[in-house]
Amino acid sequence: MTLLEANEGEEYIVKSINTEDEELEAFLFSLGCYSGEPITVISHLKGGCVVSIKDGRYNIDTDLANAISI
């Protein structure tokens, strides 16, 4: 399942990043979002969702949220 299908407030483990874009994958890695790391969806928004990764909160768009499998 993807981040868009996740329940708000529950912690999940990132299984994989499904994208062909190496820059996007490197960006997510720099945020601490990679396979095996915990991620929590704080809230769902019209254009994506707010997630908590490690000690940071990030607003990610729908396409990016669909690329992250949990």
C-alpha positions, 0 to 999 in steps of 0.5 A: 500500500502507499502513503495515500492509503495510510491511516493518519497517526499510525507508524509504518515502515517504508518497504520501497520507493517506486520511482525511475527518477534518481534525483527524487530517490536521492532527495527522499534518501536525504530526508531519511525516507528509505527502505526499512525506516519508520514513517508516520502520516500526520494528515492527508491534504487535498494535494498530498499529505504531511508525513513525519520522518525521523525528527522532521515533518514534510508536506509531500505531493500526491505523486510522491506519496504514491511512489512510497510503498509501506 
